[in-house]
Amino acid sequence: MQAQHERVEATLTTLDAAVPAWAATAGADERDTLVATLADHRAVLLEHLDDEEATLLPLAAEHMTEKEWASLGDHLVANTPKLTLLTLFGLVLEDANPAERATLLSALPAPVRDIWHVIGRPRYARHISRVRAV
């Protein structure tokens, strides 16, 4: 897992250089470099996430208490900018089936659910539309 984290970090570092280079010129060479770098990052990230799901999550289920697992989510919420949390929540809801979506939304406190509907959902829709060039 640590070696995979290092490879993910390396591809992110490469992206940190490739994105501004492409944005500055929008040239074909910079575009091709960016696309190749994104493909590399995707491959490394998917390998890591698949391994986490297959290996780490079963170990966590076996060796962590519910309270310890919940503390990871609490840490994420406390250390992530709120607008980023809205984007992440949108991504989760997008991949959830209708029952999962209903469960996730019903678990939110009413004020947070209202914030999602009024601010988060429209913001996420605009963001994902720009990302996907829809």
NORFEN-V306481 format. One record per residue. RES is the residue in one small letter. OMEGA is omega as a letter, one per 40 degrees, with the letter a starting at -180 (none if undefined). Layout:
BEGIN
((RES/OMEGA) (RES/OMEGA))
END
This chain:
BEGIN
((m/a) (q/i) (a/i) (q/i) (h/i) (e/i) (r/i) (v/i) (e/i) (a/i) (t/i) (l/i) (t/i) (t/i) (l/i) (d/i) (a/a) (a/a) (v/i) (p/i) (a/i) (w/a) (a/a) (a/a) (t/a) (a/a) (g/a) (a/a) (d/i) (e/i) (r/a) (d/i) (t/i) (l/a) (v/i) (a/i) (t/i) (l/i) (a/i) (d/a) (h/i) (r/a) (a/a) (v/a) (l/i) (l/i) (e/a) (h/a) (l/i) (d/i) (d/i) (e/a) (e/a) (a/a) (t/a) (l/a) (l/i) (p/i) (l/i) (a/i) (a/a) (e/a) (h/a) (m/i) (t/i) (e/i) (k/i) (e/i) (w/i) (a/a) (s/i) (l/i) (g/i) (d/i) (h/i) (l/a) (v/a) (a/a) (n/i) (t/i) (p/a) (k/i) (l/i) (t/i) (l/i) (l/i) (t/i) (l/i) (f/i) (g/i) (l/i) (v/a) (l/a) (e/a) (d/a) (a/i) (n/a) (p/i) (a/i) (e/i) (r/i) (a/i) (t/a) (l/a) (l/a) (s/i) (a/a) (l/i) (p/a) (a/a) (p/i) (v/i) (r/i) (d/i) (i/i) (w/a) (h/a) (v/a) (i/a) (g/a) (r/i) (p/i) (r/i) (y/i) (a/i) (r/a) (h/a) (i/i) (s/i) (r/a) (v/a) (r/a) (a/a) (v/none))
END
